Amino acid sequence: MEDVEQLSVAFGEALFFTTACPGREVNEDAIGVFPLGEGRAVLAVADGVGGQPAGESASRRTLECLWDALLAAPDSEESLRTPILDGIEAGNRALLEAGHGAAATLAVAELRGRELRSYHVGDAAILLVGQRGRVKLQTVAHSPVGYAVEAGLLDPEDALHHEERHLISNAVGAPDMRIEIGSRLVLGRRDTLLLATDGLFDNVHQGELNETIRTGALEKAGRSLPATCRARMEAAAPGLPSKPDDLAFVLFRPGR
């Protein structure tokens, strides 16, 4: 994508963007923005695991299976939890049956009115921030570094520069895949929701990220994030993270 795009979904606005790693033509990240009517929507990002064959097709196939399951769900079904889980599991089976070792990480947000529920596999992540900067939700990466940060054994800023940050312990396409499901949350009127692949989270400090997305126009934040990431991917600077990678994110804010 050359610029961010915006779509009205679930009584709010979703803004999304993806691009390939600088210097590469193939983008192994993928985005899903699925409006489902009646104030419901599903947002998702997927990242084909780097170094594995068919990473681009793995991320796309994962989201296609999710969308197929959502379309097949009965209109009377109030919660989307079952079709989301069915879709992720279908994606896992599809990648395993393909037999070429492809895998993807995945983050999914279920929106029903002002209610949010998160689902994730691997290190694609979800962040929910209030207008005053309070972090209301932050998923834990399924990785050795992610678990070390959550346990308080590793500082989040130091984790950005850790030599094993790229390693993950869970993915769609793995025989032992597991899906982490978050609790149901109610979105505040000025909350901002972010789903992103590691191409974003590995190039921006947590404090910077919170400040960028929590206030101001959503479009402004959406344009600032890829500009910051691209600058850091292309030229490392002392004290700043720099990890060239594909980038994909979705921002969402509820309407009034």
C-alpha angles and dihedrals in degrees: 000000000000095000141010119274129208133210134179110238136159097357091310146064127272121198120190143180141170135178139167124258111277109273095021130097100199117078112202093187123090137189132212122195107175118181109197103179129242092068094304131124142153122219122193145170126193131189123201106228109257117242093024124108119262095011091158093054091043094060093043094046091050091056093043090056090049092051093047090054092049091050091050094052115107115257088233093060105108099191121054093203096102097048091044092053091043090051094050092047090048089053090050091052092047093054093045092048091050086067098206098107097250118157140170141196117230142196122188132183121197113206124193110169103303094341121106132191124179132212125182144170121192125344102324099115146204126215129185117192130182123223092261092052099261111150106227097174134013120166120221116240114241094235139098091256092046092052091047091054092047091050091051093245094116130039113239091231092051089047090065089065098039114129092224097047090111094061117100132188100201135042144155103262095043121117090229098042115156129192119220112211122199128215119264112269132189114229118230118228093254100035120125122212122203129189116183146156122242090267086079102034093047093056105043130060115238094244092050091050094051092049093048098053106030101074140021129037116336090227091057092054091045092056095042096056099059092041091055093045095048092050091052094043091053098045126022117219129193112273095008126103117247122182117152107220144131113284132214132161144160123205122196136184126179118237124240 
